[in-house]
C-alpha cells in the first residue's frame, strides 16, 4: 500500500546530485504539477537517470560525454503541518489529476483542489504510459472524464505495474526532507 511515513527513504534520479531541491528549477506540467519528485523505489530512480541525462545533454546543461547520473537519497520527516494527499490506486480521480496537470484547462477543479496540498503521492505515469494518456487526451477512448473513457484508459495503463511517486510541491513540503547521501550510477 502506498504511504508516506516518518523516516522513510525517498530517491531522486538525476544527471547530478541534488542536496537542496529548488522548486524554481522544477518543470511544469508533470503528473501532480510543478514540484520535486521522488520515489520509494531506488530502482525506479536509477531508471529515471537515463531520461534526465538525455534532457540535460539536449539542453546543453551537461557535457555530452557524461556517462553517469546520481541517485540522491532523502529521509522524510512527518509533520502535522504538512498537508498531503495520497492516491492509493490508479483510479479515475488519479487519472483526472494527472491529465489536469499535464494539459491546461483539463479538469480545472481537480487542479485547483490539489493546490491545497504540500505533497501529492500516487502511481507514476511514466514514459511507457505517456502514449495511453495522450490517446485519452485526444478523446480516442471517448469523452475525456466519462466513465467509459476513464475505464478504458486505466485498463491500458496496467496499474499494478506502475511504481510510485511523491511530489513535494511547496517549500513547506521540501522542509520535511533531509538529504542523506547520494550515489553515482554509471550508464554505458
KOLKETOR-211952 format. One record per atom (N, C-alpha, C, CB): x, y, z. Coordinates in steps of 0.05 Angstrom, whole numbers, padded with zeros to 5 digits, always signed. Glycine has a CB too. Layout:
<rs>
XYZ;...
</rs>
This chain:
<rs>
+00017-00024+00000;+00000+00000+00000;+00018+00025+00000;-00019+00000+00024;+00010+00044-00016;+00025+00069-00018;+00020+00086+00007;+00017+00084-00044;+00042+00094+00019;+00040+00111+00043;+00065+00129+00044;+00037+00094+00068;+00062+00150+00060;+00084+00168+00066;+00087+00168+00096;+00078+00197+00055;+00108+00155+00105;+00112+00151+00134;+00138+00163+00144;+00111+00121+00141;+00137+00171+00170;+00160+00183+00182;+00185+00166+00180;+00154+00190+00211;+00207+00177+00171;+00232+00163+00169;+00237+00148+00144;+00234+00144+00192;+00217+00147+00126;+00221+00131+00102;+00241+00145+00083;+00194+00128+00087;+00256+00128+00068;+00275+00138+00049;+00262+00142+00022;+00300+00119+00047;+00269+00164+00009;+00258+00170-00017;+00282+00176-00036;+00238+00194-00016;+00279+00169-00061;+00301+00171-00080;+00294+00189-00104;+00309+00143-00090;+00315+00204-00113;+00312+00222-00136;+00335+00216-00155;+00312+00252-00127;+00328+00208-00180;+00348+00203-00200;+00351+00227-00218;+00341+00178-00217;+00376+00235-00223;+00381+00259-00240;+00409+00256-00253;+00379+00284-00223;+00415+00276-00269;+00442+00278-00281;+00463+00288-00261;+00442+00296-00305;+00453+00299-00238;+00471+00310-00217;+00460+00304-00189;+00475+00340-00222;+00477+00308-00170;+00468+00305-00142;+00450+00329-00135;+00493+00304-00123;+00429+00323-00120;+00411+00344-00110;+00411+00342-00080;+00382+00340-00122;+00424+00362-00067;+00424+00363-00038;+00401+00380-00027;+00451+00374-00028;+00395+00402-00041;+00374+00420-00033;+00356+00425-00057;+00386+00447-00021;+00333+00412-00058;+00315+00416-00080;+00305+00445-00082;+00291+00397-00078;+00302+00455-00106;+00294+00482-00111;+00269+00482-00129;+00317+00499-00123;+00247+00490-00119;+00222+00489-00135;+00224+00506-00160;+00199+00499-00119;+00240+00527-00160;+00244+00544-00183;+00256+00529-00207;+00261+00569-00177;+00270+00508-00201;+00283+00491-00222;+00266+00468-00231;+00310+00481-00212;+00243+00465-00219;+00225+00442-00225;+00208+00449-00249;+00207+00435-00201;+00202+00429-00266;+00187+00433-00290;+00157+00434-00285;+00193+00411-00310;+00143+00449-00302;+00114+00449-00301;+00102+00425-00316;+00103+00476-00313;+00077+00422-00313;+00061+00402-00328;+00070+00373-00324;+00063+00408-00358;+00077+00367-00299;+00083+00340-00291;+00058+00327-00279;+00107+00339-00270;+00059+00302-00273;+00035+00287-00264;+00019+00300-00241;+00043+00260-00255;+00033+00310-00221;+00020+00323-00198;+00027+00353-00197;+00028+00309-00172;+00035+00364-00219;+00041+00392-00221;+00071+00397-00216;+00025+00407-00200;+00078+00422-00214;+00105+00430-00210;+00114+00422-00182;+00109+00461-00215;+00137+00409-00180;+00147+00401-00154;+00171+00384-00156;+00125+00386-00139;+00182+00376-00134;+00205+00359-00132;+00195+00330-00129;+00225+00367-00109;+00202+00313-00148;+00192+00286-00149;+00212+00266-00138;+00184+00278-00177;+00203+00248-00121;+00219+00226-00110;+00202+00201-00111;+00229+00233-00081;+00215+00178-00106;+00201+00153-00105;+00212+00136-00082;+00204+00138-00132;+00196+00116-00074;+00206+00098-00054;+00223+00076-00066;+00182+00086-00038;+00225+00075-00092;+00240+00054-00107;+00267+00065-00117;+00223+00044-00130;+00288+00055-00106;+00315+00063-00115;+00318+00054-00144;+00337+00050-00098;+00308+00031-00151;+00310+00021-00179;+00296+00040-00198;+00297-00007-00181;+00272+00050-00191;+00258+00069-00208;+00274+00095-00211;+00230+00075-00196;+00286+00104-00189;+00303+00129-00190;+00326+00125-00209;+00313+00137-00162;+00339+00101-00208;+00361+00095-00226;+00352+00095-00255;+00374+00068-00219;+00329+00084-00260;+00318+00084-00288;+00312+00112-00298;+00293+00067-00289;+00304+00130-00281;+00298+00157-00289;+00324+00172-00297;+00284+00172-00267;+00347+00163-00288;+00372+00177-00296;+00375+00178-00326;+00396+00162-00284;+00368+00157-00340;+00370+00158-00370;+00355+00181-00382;+00360+00131-00382;+00330+00185-00373;+00314+00208-00383;+00327+00234-00376;+00286+00206-00373;+00336+00236-00351;+00348+00261-00342;+00374+00268-00357;+00355+00259-00312;+00390+00247-00362;+00415+00252-00377;+00409+00261-00406;+00432+00226-00378;+00390+00248-00419;+00383+00256-00447;+00373+00285-00448;+00361+00238-00458;+00356+00293-00429;+00346+00320-00429;+00368+00340-00423;+00324+00323-00408;+00385+00334-00404;+00407+00353-00396;+00427+00356-00419;+00421+00343-00371;+00433+00334-00433;+00451+00336-00456;+00439+00351-00479;+00459+00307-00466;+00413+00346-00484;+00399+00361-00506;+00397+00391-00501;+00371+00350-00510;+00395+00398-00475;+00393+00426-00468;+00420+00439-00464;+00376+00429-00442;+00441+00424-00466;+00468+00434-00462;+00475+00440-00433;+00472+00460-00478;+00460+00428-00415;+00465+00432-00386;+00490+00418-00377;+00440+00422-00370;+00495+00395-00390;+00519+00379-00383;+00534+00372-00409;+00511+00353-00368;+00558+00363-00405;+00575+00354-00427;+00563+00329-00439;+00604+00349-00418;+00562+00327-00465;+00551+00304-00479;+00565+00278-00473;+00551+00309-00508;+00588+00279-00461;+00604+00255-00455;+00598+00244-00427;+00633+00261-00458;+00583+00259-00411;+00578+00249-00384;+00563+00222-00384;+00561+00270-00368;+00575+00203-00372;+00564+00176-00373;+00553+00166-00346;+00585+00157-00382;+00546+00184-00329;+00536+00176-00303;+00513+00196-00295;+00558+00176-00282;+00497+00186-00277;+00477+00202-00264;+00480+00198-00234;+00448+00195-00274;+00462+00209-00218;+00464+00208-00189;+00436+00202-00177;+00476+00234-00178;+00436+00183-00158;+00412+00179-00142;+00417+00193-00116;+00405+00148-00138;+00401+00213-00110;+00402+00228-00085;+00381+00215-00066;+00397+00259-00088;+00389+00211-00041;+00371+00198-00022;+00363+00218+00000;+00386+00173-00009;+00337+00218+00005;+00325+00236+00025;+00310+00220+00046;+00307+00257+00012;+00309+00231+00070;+00293+00219+00091;+00269+00238+00096;+00309+00214+00118;+00245+00226+00098;+00221+00242+00102;+00216+00244+00132;+00197+00229+00088;+00210+00269+00141;+00204+00274+00169;+00175+00284+00171;+00223+00295+00182;+00157+00267+00180;+00129+00272+00181;+00123+00295+00201;+00113+00248+00190;+00104+00312+00193;+00097+00335+00209;+00067+00340+00206;+00113+00360+00202;+00054+00348+00227;+00025+00354+00226;+00020+00379+00208;+00014+00359+00254;+00041+00395+00203;+00039+00419+00187;+00038+00413+00157;+00061+00438+00193;+00046+00389+00150;+00047+00382+00121;+00020+00370+00113;+00070+00362+00116;+00008+00382+00093;-00017+00371+00082;-00010+00353+00058;-00036+00394+00073;-00017+00328+00060;-00012+00310+00038;-00037+00297+00028;+00009+00289+00046;-00036+00289+00003;-00057+00274-00010;-00045+00250-00024;-00074+00293-00030;-00056+00227-00017;-00044+00202-00029;-00066+00188-00045;-00033+00184-00007;-00060+00185-00071;-00078+00168-00088;-00069+00139-00084;-00075+00177-00119;-00086+00124-00071;-00079+00096-00064;-00079+00078-00088;-00098+00085-00043;-00095+00086-00109;-00097+00069-00133;-00096+00087-00158;-00124+00053-00133;-00091+00074-00180;-00092+00088-00206;-00122+00086-00214;-00073+00076-00227;-00138+00105-00204;-00166+00105-00210;-00174+00130-00225;-00183+00102-00183;-00199+00135-00228;-00208+00159-00244;-00199+00185-00231;-00239+00159-00246;-00200+00186-00204;-00191+00211-00191;-00161+00216-00197;-00195+00209-00161;-00145+00195-00195;-00116+00197-00201;-00112+00206-00230;-00102+00170-00196;-00127+00192-00248;-00124+00199-00277;-00131+00228-00282;-00142+00180-00294;-00153+00238-00270;-00161+00266-00275;-00140+00285-00264;-00188+00271-00261;-00127+00278-00242;-00106+00295-00230;-00082+00296-00250;-00097+00285-00203;-00074+00273-00259;-00051+00272-00278;-00057+00287-00303;-00043+00242-00284;-00080+00282-00315;-00087+00295-00340;-00090+00325-00336;-00113+00283-00352;-00103+00333-00314;-00107+00361-00308;-00081+00376-00305;-00123+00364-00283;-00060+00363-00294;-00034+00377-00291;-00018+00376-00316;-00019+00364-00268;-00023+00357-00333;-00008+00355-00358;-00019+00373-00381;-00007+00326-00368;-00045+00378-00380;-00058+00393-00401;-00074+00416-00388;-00076+00375-00418;-00067+00440-00396;-00081+00464-00386;-00111+00461-00393;-00069+00490-00398;-00128+00470-00375;-00157+00470-00378;-00170+00443-00377;-00163+00483-00404;-00156+00422-00372;-00169+00396-00368;-00172+00392-00338;-00152+00372-00381;-00195+00388-00329;-00202+00383-00300;-00192+00406-00282;-00190+00357-00291;-00200+00431-00288;-00190+00453-00272;-00198+00452-00242;-00201+00479-00284;-00221+00440-00237;-00230+00438-00209;-00211+00419-00193;-00259+00428-00207;-00202+00398-00206;-00183+00379-00193;-00157+00393-00188;-00179+00354-00211;-00147+00407-00208;-00121+00421-00205;-00123+00442-00183;-00113+00435-00232;-00145+00456-00181;-00149+00476-00160;-00150+00463-00133;-00175+00492-00165;-00164+00441-00131;-00165+00426-00105;-00137+00417-00096;-00184+00401-00108;-00121+00408-00114;-00094+00397-00108;-00075+00419-00098;-00082+00383-00132;-00082+00444-00103;-00065+00466-00093;-00064+00468-00063;-00075+00493-00105;-00082+00454-00050;-00084+00454-00020;-00062+00438-00008;-00111+00444-00011;-00049+00421-00023;-00030+00401-00012;-00001+00408-00017;-00037+00374-00023;+00015+00402+00004;+00044+00406+00002;+00057+00382-00012;+00056+00409+00030;+00045+00359-00009;+00056+00334-00021;+00033+00319-00033;+00071+00317+00000;+00036+00310-00057;+00017+00292-00070;+00032+00266-00078;+00003+00305-00095;+00020+00244-00073;+00032+00218-00079;+00013+00200-00094;+00042+00204-00054;+00024+00182-00110;+00008+00163-00125;+00024+00148-00144;-00015+00177-00139;+00011+00133-00161;+00025+00117-00182;+00038+00137-00201;+00006+00098-00196;+00059+00128-00214;+00073+00145-00234;+00063+00138-00262;+00103+00141-00232;+00057+00158-00277;+00051+00155-00305;+00077+00160-00320;+00028+00174-00315;+00093+00139-00323;+00120+00143-00334;+00119+00143-00365;+00138+00120-00325;+00143+00144-00378;+00144+00146-00407;+00128+00124-00421;+00173+00145-00416;+00127+00100-00409;+00113+00078-00421;+00082+00083-00421;+00119+00052-00407;+00073+00100-00404;+00044+00106-00403;+00036+00131-00418;+00035+00108-00374;+00056+00147-00426;+00050+00172-00440;+00032+00169-00464;+00076+00185-00448;+00037+00148-00480;+00020+00144-00504;-00009+00139-00497;+00031+00120-00521;-00013+00124-00476;-00040+00118-00467;-00054+00144-00457;-00040+00097-00444;-00040+00160-00443;-00052+00185-00433;-00057+00204-00456;-00034+00198-00411;-00039+00206-00474;-00043+00223-00498;-00067+00214-00514;-00018+00224-00516;-00070+00188-00516;-00094+00177-00531;-00119+00185-00517;-00092+00146-00533;-00119+00184-00490;-00142+00192-00474;-00147+00222-00479;-00136+00187-00443;-00126+00238-00479;-00129+00267-00482;-00142+00275-00509;-00102+00280-00480;-00136+00260-00530;-00148+00267-00556;-00176+00256-00559;-00130+00257-00578;-00186+00242-00539;-00213+00232-00539;-00217+00205-00553;-00230+00251-00552;-00196+00190-00558;-00198+00165-00572;-00212+00143-00556;-00171+00155-00580;-00213+00146-00530;-00228+00127-00513;-00256+00136-00507;-00212+00122-00487;-00263+00159-00516;-00289+00171-00511;-00285+00199-00499;-00305+00153-00491;-00306+00211-00490;-00304+00238-00479;-00287+00238-00454;-00332+00249-00473;-00267+00256-00453;-00250+00258-00430;-00266+00262-00405;-00229+00281-00434;-00261+00246-00385;-00275+00248-00360;-00300+00230-00358;-00284+00276-00355;-00307+00218-00380;-00330+00200-00379;-00322+00174-00367;-00342+00195-00408;-00341+00160-00355;-00335+00134-00342;-00322+00114-00362;-00361+00122-00330;-00332+00113-00386;-00321+00095-00406;-00293+00102-00413;-00339+00095-00431;-00287+00127-00419;-00260+00135-00426;-00241+00131-00403;-00260+00165-00434;-00249+00137-00379;-00232+00133-00355;-00225+00103-00353;-00245+00143-00330;-00246+00086-00355;-00242+00057-00351;-00223+00046-00372;-00270+00043-00353;-00227+00054-00397;-00210+00044-00419;-00181+00053-00415;-00220+00053-00446;-00177+00078-00409;-00150+00088-00405;-00136+00074-00382;-00151+00119-00400;-00149+00072-00359;-00137+00060-00336;-00131+00030-00341;-00155+00062-00311;-00149+00016-00356;-00144-00012-00361;-00119-00016-00379;-00168-00024-00375;-00113+00003-00396;-00089+00002-00413;-00064+00010-00399;-00093+00019-00438;-00066+00024-00377;-00042+00032-00362;-00030+00009-00345;-00050+00055-00343;-00046-00012-00342;-00037-00035-00325;-00027-00024-00298;-00014-00051-00340;-00045-00013-00282;-00038+00000-00257;-00021-00017-00238;-00063+00008-00243;-00024-00043-00238;-00008-00059-00219;+00021-00058-00226;-00018-00088-00219;+00029-00050-00249;+00057-00048-00257;+00069-00020-00251;+00061-00054-00286;+00052-00001-00246;+00061+00027-00243;+00074+00030-00215;+00039+00047-00246;+00097+00044-00214;+00110+00049-00189;+00099+00074-00176;+00141+00052-00193;+00111+00083-00154;+00101+00107-00140;+00117+00131-00145;+00099+00101-00111;+00105+00154-00139;+00119+00179-00140;+00107+00197-00118;+00117+00193-00168;+00124+00214-00107;+00117+00233-00087;+00126+00261-00097;+00129+00227-00059;+00107+00279-00099;+00113+00306-00109;+00112+00325-00086;+00093+00314-00132;+00134+00337-00080;+00136+00357-00059;+00133+00384-00073;+00164+00356-00043;+00109+00397-00069;+00100+00419-00084;+00106+00447-00072;+00072+00417-00089;+00112+00447-00046;+00116+00473-00032;+00142+00473-00017;+00092+00478-00013;+00151+00497-00010;+00175+00499+00007;+00170+00485+00034;+00183+00528+00011;+00146+00488+00045;+00140+00475+00070;+00143+00444+00067;+00111+00482+00079;+00134+00434+00045;+00137+00405+00039;+00166+00397+00037;+00122+00397+00014;+00182+00413+00023;+00210+00407+00020;+00225+00407+00046;+00223+00427+00001;+00216+00423+00065;+00230+00424+00091;+00227+00398+00106;+00219+00447+00108;+00208+00381+00098;+00204+00355+00111;+00224+00334+00101;+00176+00345+00107;+00240+00341+00081;+00260+00323+00071;+00288+00331+00080;+00259+00323+00040;+00304+00311+00088;+00332+00317+00094;+00349+00299+00076;+00338+00311+00125;+00370+00312+00065;+00388+00297+00047;+00404+00278+00064;+00407+00317+00032;+00406+00253+00055;+00421+00232+00069;+00448+00226+00056;+00404+00207+00070;+00447+00221+00029;+00471+00213+00014;+00464+00213-00015;+00482+00185+00024;+00485+00208-00031;+00480+00204-00060;+00498+00182-00070;+00484+00231-00075;+00491+00172-00093;+00506+00150-00105;+00508+00156-00135;+00494+00122-00100;+00533+00155-00146;+00537+00159-00174;+00531+00132-00188;+00566+00168-00180;+00514+00133-00209;+00506+00110-00224;+00517+00113-00252;+00475+00106-00224;+00534+00094-00260;+00546+00096-00287;+00527+00083-00308;+00573+00081-00288;+00524+00097-00330;+00508+00088-00352;+00525+00084-00377;+00485+00108-00358;+00524+00060-00388;+00541+00055-00412;+00524+00048-00435;+00561+00032-00406;
</rs>
